[in-house]
Amino acid sequence: MTPGARRRSRRGGPVRRFAADPVAWGTVGALALAAHSVVNARKLRRPPSQPPETQVRVSVLLPVRDEEQRVEACLRALLAQRGVPAYEVVVLDDGSTDRTADIVRQIADDRVRLVTGAPLPPGWLGKPHACQQAADAADPSSDVIVFVDADVTLAPDALAAAIAVLDESDLDLVSPYPRQIAETGAERLVQPLLQWSWLTTLPLGLAERSPKPSLTAANGQFLVVRRKAYDAAGGHAAVRDDVLEDIGLLRAVKRSGGRGVVTDGSTLAECHMYGSWTELRDGYSKSLWAAFGSPAGAAATVSGLSLLYVVPAVAALRGSRLGLLGYAAGVTSRVVAARASGGRAFPDALAHPASIATFAYLVARSLREHRRGTLTWKGRNVG
């Protein structure tokens, strides 16, 4: 080998080894996304701590189905709202077989209307159908409609603050992301991934400006939309068979010329979605199969997340300093997301590789059950 060839070999060897090293690729990707999470945390729209009183007419829509354990706290919080003189609450009872409707009647005042839902028609999923019926029953003169889930508890100024964000940003839809309550070990592994996923990967500034449906994140737990934009998008009829109807609705708003984005709702609302591993497993299984467009998309996403956050962690356990750097980057992104969204940072963020592995299992289970046609939720088939 000539001297020149030896020099080229010395220069090229480490580069080639780096390019072929999955630990290196994972670490670089994790570092880039950690930096992006910091940028997003700064761009995230936040509600005012003392929102002004709003004069717009508001319809709050609460679809419920067998929610006797949750509806009381949710409804009492809705009736305790301040800063919104003109608002109504429409509770759509979607075929409950427990005491949900009775509890609503006991709490309701003249601002509340309890509507009995119609049977589910062909081609519709339960949640979009319930939301559409509630919207149809709402006061047609309302300027803003607000969708709230029964497992959500709003702070007293939540409606006024969310509407202030809507007005200040000149948007058509905002989705204030509630603080997610996670108590059990399973919840603490999985639930933080909700906020972490969009805070880490979605360019919030671009998503707010862009009409592209792909640049979208939303959460139907607490969703605020201008009535004109909702109607122009086709309402929930436009997403009648969409398991992820919240994201679908924002995409429909964008397609009709509107704009919307996810915002910080950690000081406005809190949500306790699941109380056990079984509930969490079944809850995620019902929808994850639809989250990535196709089984190939799901496989690519899970593989990418594993490369970024599991491979470096495993390498770190074997003494790799590069892997340790990649693991630290993943933990950092989790800490940033937790602090930006009112979640618990430590020690939960340290288990990020285990969170990703659990998520991979839930995706695989969802795809398997969807393929078998056995996915159900609250007594209905969902895929």
Secondary structure, DSSP 8 states (H G I E B T S, - for coil): --HHHHHHHHHHHHHHHHHT-HHHHHHHHHHHHHHHHHHHHHH-----SS-----S-EEEEEEESS-TTTHHHHHHHHHT--S-SSEEEEEEE-S--SSHHHHHHHH--TTEEEEE-----TT--HHHHHHHHHHHHS-TT-SEEEEE-TTEEE-TTHHHHHHHHHHHHT-SEEEEEEEE---SHHHHHHTHHHHHHHHHHS-HHHHHH---TTS----TTEEEEEHHHHHHTTGGGGGTT-TTHHHHHHHHHHHTT--EEEEEEEEEEEE---SSHHHHHHHHHHHHTTSSSSHHHHHHHHHHHHHHHTHHHHHHHTT-HHHHHHHHHHHHHHHHHHHHHT---TTGGGGHHHHHHHHHHHHHHHHHHHHHT--EETTEE--
